[in-house]
Amino acid sequence: MKAAAAVAAVCGLILLISLFLSWAQIVCVQAPCVNPSGWEVLRVLDVPIALLAVASVAVAALVVIRQAPAIALALALVGLVSVVLVLLAPLIEARGARPADFGGNWFLGLLAAFGVIAGGLVAFFLLGPSSKNGNEKED
């Protein structure tokens, strides 16, 4: 259970770090083309994605401290919302004056968001309905 929460926390950190890396390439005719970071290319979703990344680390820590299935499920839900926002980013942000091709570290952020879901679900199933009386928690 602690390992699953640790995976979710690390994936949340990777999602946050990926925002500082190149998320897109501005479509251009002449070289050099600009490769803006997630902060630069995202106008609407940068702060919500960053807040969800920080929340995934905090909720993963709560999973380890409290060892409650509901908190583990909340962690998976934070990951799910992160996946949705990262997937929507190219659709919402591509309508700007400068068209951009998303890829590279955008995909890394997407994988990290899926990792938060996986860590939350594994922790939920290790803590959740399969435990007989709630006192038997596995690490």
Contacts in CASP RR format, 6 or more apart in sequence:
PFRMAT RR
TARGET T0000
AUTHOR 0000-0000-0000
METHOD contacts of the structure
MODEL  1
MKAAAAVAAVCGLILLISLFLSWAQIVCVQAPCVNPSGWEVLRVLDVPIA
LLAVASVAVAALVVIRQAPAIALALALVGLVSVVLVLLAPLIEARGARPA
DFGGNWFLGLLAAFGVIAGGLVAFFLLGPSSKNGNEKED
1 63 0 8 1.000
1 64 0 8 1.000
1 67 0 8 1.000
1 72 0 8 1.000
1 122 0 8 1.000
1 123 0 8 1.000
1 126 0 8 1.000
1 127 0 8 1.000
1 137 0 8 1.000
1 138 0 8 1.000
1 139 0 8 1.000
2 64 0 8 1.000
2 139 0 8 1.000
3 139 0 8 1.000
4 63 0 8 1.000
4 72 0 8 1.000
4 118 0 8 1.000
4 119 0 8 1.000
4 120 0 8 1.000
4 122 0 8 1.000
4 123 0 8 1.000
4 126 0 8 1.000
5 60 0 8 1.000
5 61 0 8 1.000
5 63 0 8 1.000
5 64 0 8 1.000
5 72 0 8 1.000
5 75 0 8 1.000
5 119 0 8 1.000
5 120 0 8 1.000
5 123 0 8 1.000
6 60 0 8 1.000
6 64 0 8 1.000
7 115 0 8 1.000
7 118 0 8 1.000
7 119 0 8 1.000
7 122 0 8 1.000
8 56 0 8 1.000
8 59 0 8 1.000
8 60 0 8 1.000
8 63 0 8 1.000
8 75 0 8 1.000
8 115 0 8 1.000
8 116 0 8 1.000
8 118 0 8 1.000
8 119 0 8 1.000
8 120 0 8 1.000
8 123 0 8 1.000
9 56 0 8 1.000
9 57 0 8 1.000
9 60 0 8 1.000
9 61 0 8 1.000
11 56 0 8 1.000
11 112 0 8 1.000
11 113 0 8 1.000
11 114 0 8 1.000
11 115 0 8 1.000
11 116 0 8 1.000
11 118 0 8 1.000
11 119 0 8 1.000
12 53 0 8 1.000
12 56 0 8 1.000
12 57 0 8 1.000
12 60 0 8 1.000
12 82 0 8 1.000
12 112 0 8 1.000
12 113 0 8 1.000
12 116 0 8 1.000
13 53 0 8 1.000
13 57 0 8 1.000
14 108 0 8 1.000
14 109 0 8 1.000
14 112 0 8 1.000
15 49 0 8 1.000
15 52 0 8 1.000
15 53 0 8 1.000
15 56 0 8 1.000
15 82 0 8 1.000
15 86 0 8 1.000
15 109 0 8 1.000
15 112 0 8 1.000
15 113 0 8 1.000
15 116 0 8 1.000
16 50 0 8 1.000
16 53 0 8 1.000
16 54 0 8 1.000
16 57 0 8 1.000
18 38 0 8 1.000
18 105 0 8 1.000
18 106 0 8 1.000
18 108 0 8 1.000
18 109 0 8 1.000
18 112 0 8 1.000
19 37 0 8 1.000
19 38 0 8 1.000
19 39 0 8 1.000
19 42 0 8 1.000
19 46 0 8 1.000
19 49 0 8 1.000
19 50 0 8 1.000
19 53 0 8 1.000
20 37 0 8 1.000
20 38 0 8 1.000
20 39 0 8 1.000
21 37 0 8 1.000
21 38 0 8 1.000
21 105 0 8 1.000
21 108 0 8 1.000
22 35 0 8 1.000
22 36 0 8 1.000
22 37 0 8 1.000
22 38 0 8 1.000
22 104 0 8 1.000
22 105 0 8 1.000
23 36 0 8 1.000
23 37 0 8 1.000
23 38 0 8 1.000
23 41 0 8 1.000
23 42 0 8 1.000
23 89 0 8 1.000
23 102 0 8 1.000
23 103 0 8 1.000
23 104 0 8 1.000
23 105 0 8 1.000
23 106 0 8 1.000
24 35 0 8 1.000
24 36 0 8 1.000
24 38 0 8 1.000
24 41 0 8 1.000
24 90 0 8 1.000
24 100 0 8 1.000
24 101 0 8 1.000
24 102 0 8 1.000
24 103 0 8 1.000
24 106 0 8 1.000
25 33 0 8 1.000
25 34 0 8 1.000
25 35 0 8 1.000
25 100 0 8 1.000
25 101 0 8 1.000
25 103 0 8 1.000
26 33 0 8 1.000
26 34 0 8 1.000
26 35 0 8 1.000
26 36 0 8 1.000
26 98 0 8 1.000
26 99 0 8 1.000
26 100 0 8 1.000
27 33 0 8 1.000
27 98 0 8 1.000
27 99 0 8 1.000
27 100 0 8 1.000
27 101 0 8 1.000
28 34 0 8 1.000
36 100 0 8 1.000
38 46 0 8 1.000
38 105 0 8 1.000
38 106 0 8 1.000
39 46 0 8 1.000
41 93 0 8 1.000
41 100 0 8 1.000
41 102 0 8 1.000
42 49 0 8 1.000
42 89 0 8 1.000
42 93 0 8 1.000
43 93 0 8 1.000
43 96 0 8 1.000
44 92 0 8 1.000
44 93 0 8 1.000
45 85 0 8 1.000
45 88 0 8 1.000
45 89 0 8 1.000
45 92 0 8 1.000
45 93 0 8 1.000
48 85 0 8 1.000
49 82 0 8 1.000
49 85 0 8 1.000
49 86 0 8 1.000
49 89 0 8 1.000
52 78 0 8 1.000
52 79 0 8 1.000
52 81 0 8 1.000
52 82 0 8 1.000
52 85 0 8 1.000
53 82 0 8 1.000
53 112 0 8 1.000
55 78 0 8 1.000
56 75 0 8 1.000
56 78 0 8 1.000
56 79 0 8 1.000
56 82 0 8 1.000
56 116 0 8 1.000
59 71 0 8 1.000
59 74 0 8 1.000
59 75 0 8 1.000
59 78 0 8 1.000
60 75 0 8 1.000
60 116 0 8 1.000
60 119 0 8 1.000
60 120 0 8 1.000
62 71 0 8 1.000
63 71 0 8 1.000
63 72 0 8 1.000
63 75 0 8 1.000
63 120 0 8 1.000
63 123 0 8 1.000
63 127 0 8 1.000
67 127 0 8 1.000
67 137 0 8 1.000
68 127 0 8 1.000
69 124 0 8 1.000
69 127 0 8 1.000
69 128 0 8 1.000
69 129 0 8 1.000
72 120 0 8 1.000
72 121 0 8 1.000
72 123 0 8 1.000
72 124 0 8 1.000
72 126 0 8 1.000
72 127 0 8 1.000
72 128 0 8 1.000
73 120 0 8 1.000
73 124 0 8 1.000
75 116 0 8 1.000
75 119 0 8 1.000
75 120 0 8 1.000
75 123 0 8 1.000
75 124 0 8 1.000
76 116 0 8 1.000
76 117 0 8 1.000
76 119 0 8 1.000
76 120 0 8 1.000
76 121 0 8 1.000
76 124 0 8 1.000
78 116 0 8 1.000
79 113 0 8 1.000
79 114 0 8 1.000
79 115 0 8 1.000
79 116 0 8 1.000
79 117 0 8 1.000
79 120 0 8 1.000
80 117 0 8 1.000
82 113 0 8 1.000
82 116 0 8 1.000
83 110 0 8 1.000
83 113 0 8 1.000
83 114 0 8 1.000
83 117 0 8 1.000
86 106 0 8 1.000
86 109 0 8 1.000
86 110 0 8 1.000
86 113 0 8 1.000
87 110 0 8 1.000
89 102 0 8 1.000
89 106 0 8 1.000
90 100 0 8 1.000
90 102 0 8 1.000
90 106 0 8 1.000
93 100 0 8 1.000
94 100 0 8 1.000
94 102 0 8 1.000
126 137 0 8 1.000
126 138 0 8 1.000
127 137 0 8 1.000
131 137 0 8 1.000
END
